[in-house]
Each structure stands twice: as C-alpha cells, then as structure tokens.
Amino acid sequence: MTDLNHAAPTAHDNDPWAEIRPYNDTEVADVLGRLARDSELLDALTRFRLPRLARWLPPVARKLASHAIQREIKDVTTVRDFQVRIAGYMERMIRTTTDTFEVSGLEKLDPEKAYLFIGNHRDISLDPAFVNYALYQAGRDTVRIAIGDNLLKKPYVTDLMRLNKSFIVPRSARGKRAMLAAYQQLSAYIRHSITEDRHSIWLAQREGRAKNGIDRTDPAIVKMLVMAKRLAERDMVFGDAIAELNLVPVSISYEYDPCDSQKAQELYDVDTKGSYAKTEFEDIRSIVSGITGPKGRVKLRFGTPISADMATPDEVGAEIDRQVIGGYKLYPSHYLALEALGEAPELVARKAITRQDRERFQARLDGVPEHLRPYWLAQYANPVKHKAGRLTRR
C-alpha cells in the first residue's frame, strides 16, 4: 500500500483533507527540496537520461540529476509556477507526438464557475493533462485531478502528482468500514472544492482505463459524489445535489493510443487465463509510453452541465455516457479496425479514408503480434459500434 502520509501534513479540524489534497503553495519549497534529494527519483532519471553513466558511476549520475532538478526548479515557488513548467513540456509533447490537438465546447462554459469535469479515461496521465492544457491556453485555472492511490507506489510519485494539483482516490483501504470512511472523505473534498473553494476538478467516469475502447460511466461514482451531501442533509434532493456540482461530461479521443498493444495483452490474458498480473512498475511505463508515443490527432470536447432533473445515479450515468459518446471523435483508425474485423461494412463505407490513412494503420497493425490483433482491433472498432448503438449495455 502506498505511503500516503509521506512527509504530508496530518489531517486536523482546520484541514480535514490534508492527507489526500494537492499541496499548497506553502508546502512547495519543502517538497521540491525533498525531490531533489530523493535517491529513487534520481536513479529513475539517470536510468532514463544517462543510462551508461548510471550503470558505471551511479553516484556521479545521481549528483548530475540532482543538479539538473535544482536548476529546473530554481524559480519555482508556487503550484502555478510548477504547472507553468509542465505547460512547456506539454507544448513540446503535443508538437512532437500529435498531428493536431483540437478543443471544442470550452467557450460555452462560464470561466467564473467551478466545474466537475467527468470524462472518459484512455490514458493514465494525459487525459487530465490535455484538459489542463486546454484550460491553461484559454487563460482559465487548471483542475484538481483525481488519482488512484494504486498509482502512487513511490513517495516521489506522490509528491510529483500532488504538486500538480492531484488529490488521492482511495483504492487500497481494507474492509467495508475503512472504504466507506475514505469515500465519505473523498465526496466531502470534491464538494468542498466545487462549492467552497470554487476550484474545478477532473474525475474519470469509472475506475481504470477503458482498455476495450468502450466508455461507460460507473453509477457508483455518481453515488460517491452525493454521499457527503446526503450525510449533511437528510432531506437532500438528488437532482439538486448533482446540479450543485456543475457536472460537465468531457470526451477525449485519440487517433492512436500509444499503449494499445499493452492493453491488448491485458485483454488477451484476462480472456485466455482468467486474470492479468501487472509487473511492478507497469503503470509508470504506461505513463511514459502515453506521453512519448505517437498519438496522431487528438480531440477534446467539453459538454454541457447536467441539470437538476435527474432522479437516480443511473440517469446521471446515462447522460454522461450520452454526452461522452456524442462528443467522441471517430478517426480513420476506428473505421479501418472495424473493416479489418469484417464488421459493419455499411458504417465503414460512409467514411472517406485516404491511402495515407490505410498505410499508417497497416504499419501499426503489422507491429502487433497475431494473437493480440483481435483485441487490438476491438479497441479502435468499439467506439464506432458504440456511437452507432451497436453495443448492448452491460
């Protein structure tokens, strides 16, 4: 289990979310100083940037990495300073790994309001990162990001995520009572952020990425969101509690997923062996692959706030799904996958596909092992079928 208390302030009456919330400006200097001395972070950086030196002279490599970190953070004194640095890396990543990045719908949202953005989840770190970059480019404040504690295996990862305005979603708590308390705290924090701090939040529509390309909201997420309100007000009206959060569905669409082969392997193992065993640092490798791998075209679409005329979590989930799927951008890769599976030719026939699109798709498919291809193709084909109403809800 992750050490969530790593050098973090202890929760008390004045700060009941101290153990899960993002870091404040007053904590930035101490956290950055700690990161510059963290041997595990330094070793990770040297293995990535200075592999030969790290192998033969690890102390020297570690010292160089520490100096590099200190140089990079020299003028960083606030969370915003830290995120401005990240924006520079995002710009470079978008320039080098995407063909286009398109944003729509944001102009229809009030810049003075705090929103709970709830979106489909394809990439561990990039889904909320693209949301943040769109907000940053529009001159708006960035979001606080929900991140599962299962991803925070190392103290330095926890520090980096919380510096980037991430808050911790409990997935490691043991026992019903502990889980209930953790989710009550999470629900209260999210509501406080929206209604009191006036600070927007990003949350995935379900736990974990949609590895099969099917985006569906888990109603349990919606139940969690109203939990704190229900505890505070026994006569709570469900629709009002939802409307108060300014819940806005968000769709993110990738022409190509840098982690598609890893996802196909997981789907294959679950299908043929009954389970999938993650390796120790697999999530970190997925994050790196997502950031550095080619993505083609990327589309981010902000929906419209969900109104108060909702009576149940299932109704809210269905409306999130309607907006997420409605806003999902289908690229040639999606139709070509459907074609390769020999399914729904009438849907493929409606799409104009260039020779360049076909060559690019085939080149990627050629790199996928034969036994993984049905799972790889399904990731891209399922969004077409979902949008066309060809998938049964389960």
C-alpha positions in Angstrom: 0.0 0.0 0.0 1.2 3.5 -0.8 2.6 5.6 2.0 0.0 8.4 1.7 1.4 10.1 4.8 4.9 10.6 3.3 6.0 13.9 4.6 2.5 15.1 4.3 0.7 17.3 6.9 -1.6 15.5 9.3 -5.3 15.9 8.9 -6.9 18.0 11.7 -10.1 20.1 12.2 -8.8 23.0 10.1 -7.6 20.8 7.3 -9.6 17.6 7.2 -8.2 16.7 3.7 -4.5 17.2 4.5 -3.6 13.6 3.6 -5.4 13.5 0.3 -5.5 17.0 -1.1 -3.0 18.6 -3.5 -0.1 20.5 -2.0 -0.5 24.2 -1.1 1.9 27.0 -2.1 3.3 27.0 1.4 4.4 23.4 1.0 6.1 23.7 -2.4 9.6 24.6 -1.3 9.9 21.7 1.1 8.5 19.2 -1.4 10.9 20.4 -4.2 13.8 20.2 -1.8 12.9 16.6 -0.9 12.5 15.6 -4.6 16.0 17.0 -5.4 17.4 14.6 -2.8 15.2 11.6 -3.4 17.5 8.7 -4.4 14.8 6.7 -6.1 13.8 9.7 -8.3 17.4 10.4 -9.1 18.1 6.8 -10.0 15.0 6.7 -12.2 16.0 9.9 -14.0 19.6 8.7 -14.6 18.5 5.3 -15.9 16.3 7.2 -18.4 18.6 10.1 -19.4 22.1 8.8 -18.5 21.9 5.0 -18.7 25.7 4.3 -19.3 26.8 6.7 -16.5 24.1 5.3 -14.2 25.5 1.8 -14.7 29.2 2.6 -14.2 29.2 5.7 -11.9 25.9 5.8 -10.2 26.9 8.4 -7.5 28.1 10.8 -10.3 25.0 10.3 -12.3 22.8 10.9 -9.2 24.7 14.1 -8.5 24.2 15.4 -12.0 20.5 14.6 -11.9 20.1 16.4 -8.6 21.8 19.5 -10.0 19.5 19.3 -13.1 16.4 19.2 -10.9 17.6 22.1 -8.8 18.4 24.1 -11.9 14.9 23.3 -13.3 13.0 24.3 -10.1 15.2 27.3 -9.2 12.4 29.9 -9.7 9.5 27.6 -8.8 7.9 28.9 -5.5 4.2 28.1 -6.1 2.0 25.4 -7.6 1.2 27.7 -10.5 5.0 28.1 -11.2 5.3 24.3 -11.2 2.4 23.9 -13.7 3.7 26.6 -16.0 6.9 24.5 -16.3 4.7 21.5 -17.1 2.9 23.5 -19.7 6.2 23.9 -21.5 6.7 20.1 -21.6 3.0 19.7 -22.7 3.6 22.1 -25.6 6.7 20.0 -26.7 4.8 16.7 -26.3 1.9 18.0 -28.4 4.3 19.3 -31.0 6.3 16.1 -31.3 3.7 13.3 -30.7 0.4 14.6 -32.1 -0.6 15.7 -35.6 -3.3 18.1 -34.2 -4.9 18.9 -30.9 -8.5 20.2 -31.2 -10.6 21.6 -28.4 -14.4 22.4 -28.6 -17.2 23.3 -26.1 -15.0 25.2 -23.6 -16.1 28.5 -24.9 -19.7 27.7 -23.8 -18.7 27.3 -20.1 -18.6 30.2 -17.7 -15.0 31.0 -16.9 -16.0 32.2 -13.4 -17.6 28.9 -12.4 -16.0 25.8 -10.9 -16.9 22.6 -12.7 -16.7 18.9 -12.0 -15.3 17.6 -15.3 -16.1 13.9 -15.6 -14.6 12.2 -18.6 -13.7 9.0 -20.4 -10.4 7.5 -19.5 -7.9 6.2 -22.0 -4.5 7.4 -20.8 -3.4 7.4 -17.1 -1.9 10.9 -17.1 -2.7 12.5 -20.4 -6.5 12.7 -20.2 -6.5 15.2 -17.4 -3.2 16.8 -18.7 -5.0 17.7 -22.0 -7.9 19.1 -20.1 -5.4 21.2 -18.0 -3.6 22.4 -21.1 -6.8 23.4 -22.8 -7.8 25.4 -19.7 -4.3 27.0 -19.5 -4.4 28.0 -23.1 -7.8 29.6 -22.6 -6.5 31.6 -19.6 -8.5 29.6 -17.1 -7.4 28.0 -13.9 -6.4 24.3 -14.1 -8.3 21.5 -12.4 -7.6 19.4 -9.4 -7.1 15.8 -10.6 -8.4 12.6 -9.0 -5.7 9.9 -9.0 -6.0 6.4 -7.5 -3.6 5.5 -4.7 -2.7 2.4 -6.6 -0.6 4.6 -8.9 1.3 6.1 -6.1 3.8 3.3 -5.4 6.7 5.6 -4.7 6.9 8.6 -2.4 8.4 10.8 -5.2 5.5 9.9 -7.5 3.1 11.0 -4.8 5.0 14.3 -4.4 5.0 15.0 -8.1 1.3 14.2 -8.5 0.3 16.4 -5.5 2.4 19.2 -6.7 0.5 19.0 -10.0 -2.8 19.5 -8.1 -3.7 15.8 -7.8 -5.8 14.5 -4.9 -5.9 10.9 -3.8 -8.7 8.5 -4.5 -8.6 5.5 -2.1 -8.4 2.1 -3.7 -6.2 0.4 -1.1 -8.3 0.7 2.0 -9.1 -2.6 3.6 -12.6 -3.5 4.9 -16.0 -2.0 4.3 -15.8 0.5 7.2 -12.4 1.8 6.0 -13.6 2.1 2.4 -16.8 3.9 3.5 -14.9 6.4 5.6 -12.4 7.0 2.8 -15.1 7.6 0.2 -17.1 9.9 2.5 -13.9 12.0 2.9 -13.4 12.0 -0.9 -17.0 13.0 -1.5 -16.7 15.8 1.0 -13.5 17.1 -0.5 -14.9 17.1 -4.1 -18.0 19.0 -3.0 -15.9 21.4 -0.9 -13.6 22.1 -3.8 -16.5 22.9 -6.2 -18.9 24.8 -3.8 -16.5 26.5 -1.3 -13.1 26.8 -3.0 -14.6 27.4 -6.4 -12.0 25.1 -7.9 -12.7 22.8 -10.8 -12.0 19.0 -10.7 -11.3 16.3 -13.2 -12.6 12.8 -12.4 -12.7 9.6 -14.6 -16.2 8.2 -15.3 -15.1 4.8 -13.9 -12.1 3.2 -12.1 -9.3 2.4 -14.6 -8.9 3.0 -18.3 -11.4 1.7 -20.9 -9.0 -0.8 -22.3 -11.5 -2.2 -24.8 -12.5 1.2 -26.1 -16.0 1.1 -24.5 -16.6 4.3 -22.5 -19.3 3.7 -19.8 -19.9 5.5 -16.5 -20.0 3.6 -13.3 -23.1 4.7 -11.3 -21.1 4.0 -8.1 -19.0 7.1 -9.0 -22.2 9.2 -9.0 -23.3 7.7 -5.7 -20.0 8.7 -4.2 -20.4 12.3 -5.4 -23.7 12.8 -3.5 -22.6 10.9 -0.4 -21.4 13.9 1.6 -24.5 15.9 0.8 -26.7 13.0 1.8 -24.9 12.8 5.2 -25.2 16.5 5.8 -28.8 16.9 4.7 -31.2 14.0 5.3 -33.8 15.7 3.1 -31.4 16.1 0.2 -32.9 16.3 -3.3 -30.8 14.1 -5.5 -31.1 16.3 -8.7 -30.2 19.5 -6.7 -27.1 17.8 -5.3 -25.9 16.9 -8.8 -26.7 20.3 -10.2 -24.7 22.0 -7.4 -21.5 20.2 -8.6 -21.8 21.7 -12.1 -21.0 18.3 -13.6 -19.8 18.5 -17.2 -19.0 15.4 -19.3 -15.8 15.5 -21.3 -14.8 13.4 -24.2 -11.2 12.8 -25.2 -10.4 11.0 -28.5 -7.1 9.7 -29.7 -6.5 8.6 -33.3 -3.9 6.2 -32.0 -3.2 5.0 -28.4 0.5 4.6 -27.6 -0.5 1.9 -25.1 -2.8 -0.1 -27.4 -0.6 -3.2 -27.5 -0.2 -3.3 -23.7 -3.9 -3.0 -23.3 -4.4 -5.8 -25.9 -2.1 -8.0 -23.9 -4.1 -7.4 -20.8 -7.3 -8.2 -22.5 -5.8 -11.3 -24.0 -4.6 -12.6 -20.7 -7.9 -12.0 -19.0 -9.7 -13.8 -21.8 -7.4 -16.8 -22.0 -6.0 -17.1 -18.5 -8.8 -15.5 -16.4 -6.6 -12.8 -15.0 -3.8 -10.3 -15.7 -0.8 -9.8 -13.4 0.8 -6.3 -13.6 4.6 -6.0 -13.3 6.0 -3.8 -10.6 6.4 -0.6 -12.5 4.0 -1.2 -15.3 1.8 1.9 -14.6 4.9 4.1 -14.7 5.9 2.6 -18.0 2.4 3.2 -19.3 2.6 6.8 -18.3 5.9 7.2 -20.1 4.6 5.4 -23.2 1.5 7.5 -23.3 3.5 10.8 -23.1 6.2 9.9 -25.6 4.3 7.7 -28.1 2.7 8.9 -31.3 -1.0 9.7 -31.0 -2.0 11.1 -34.3 -4.9 13.5 -34.0 -6.4 14.3 -30.6 -9.8 15.9 -29.9 -11.1 17.2 -26.5 -14.7 18.1 -26.3 -16.4 19.7 -23.3 -20.1 19.0 -22.9 -22.8 20.9 -21.1 -23.6 20.9 -17.3 -26.0 18.2 -16.2 -29.2 19.7 -14.9 -31.2 19.1 -11.7 -33.9 17.0 -13.5 -32.1 13.8 -12.6 -33.5 11.3 -10.1 -31.0 8.5 -9.9 -27.3 7.7 -10.3 -28.2 5.6 -13.3 -29.9 8.5 -15.0 -26.8 10.7 -14.4 -24.6 7.9 -15.7 -26.7 7.6 -18.9 -26.5 11.3 -19.5 -22.7 11.3 -19.0 -22.5 8.4 -21.5 -24.7 10.2 -24.0 -22.5 13.3 -24.0 -19.2 11.4 -23.9 -20.1 9.2 -26.8 -21.8 12.0 -28.7 -18.7 14.1 -28.4 -16.3 11.3 -29.2 -14.3 11.9 -32.5 -14.1 8.9 -34.8 -10.9 8.8 -36.9 -10.0 6.6 -39.9 -8.2 4.3 -37.5 -11.5 3.4 -35.9 -13.2 2.6 -39.2 -10.2 0.7 -40.5 -10.2 -1.5 -37.4 -13.9 -2.3 -37.9 -13.1 -3.1 -41.6 -10.3 -5.4 -40.5 -12.6 -7.3 -38.2 -15.1 -7.7 -41.1 -17.9 -6.0 -39.2 -20.5 -3.3 -40.1 -19.3 -2.6 -43.7 -22.1 -0.1 -44.1 -20.5 2.1 -41.4 -17.1 1.9 -43.0 -18.5 2.7 -46.4 -19.7 6.1 -45.1 -16.2 7.2 -44.1 -13.7 8.8 -46.5 -10.4 7.1 -45.9 -7.2 8.1 -47.7 -4.4 5.8 -48.9 -2.1 7.5 -46.3 -4.6 6.6 -43.5 -4.6 3.0 -44.7 -0.8 2.8 -44.9 -0.4 4.3 -41.4 -2.9 2.0 -39.9 -1.4 -1.1 -41.6 2.1 -0.2 -40.4 0.9 -0.1 -36.8 -1.2 -3.3 -37.2 1.8 -5.1 -38.7 3.7 -4.5 -35.4 1.0 -6.3 -33.3 1.5 -10.0 -32.6 -1.0 -12.1 -34.4 -2.7 -13.5 -31.2 -3.2 -9.9 -29.9 -4.7 -8.5 -33.1 -8.4 -9.2 -32.3 -8.1 -7.3 -29.0 -6.0 -4.5 -30.5 -8.6 -4.0 -33.3 -11.5 -4.1 -30.9 -10.1 -1.1 -29.0 -10.5 1.0 -32.1 -13.6 -0.6 -33.6 -15.8 -0.5 -30.4 -16.2 3.3 -30.4 -17.7 3.2 -33.8 -20.2 0.5 -32.8 -20.9 2.3 -29.5 -21.7 5.5 -31.3 -23.9 3.7 -33.8 -25.8 2.0 -31.0 -24.4 -1.5 -31.9 -23.2 -2.3 -28.4 -25.5 -3.7 -25.8 -25.3 -2.2 -22.4 -23.9 -4.5 -19.7 
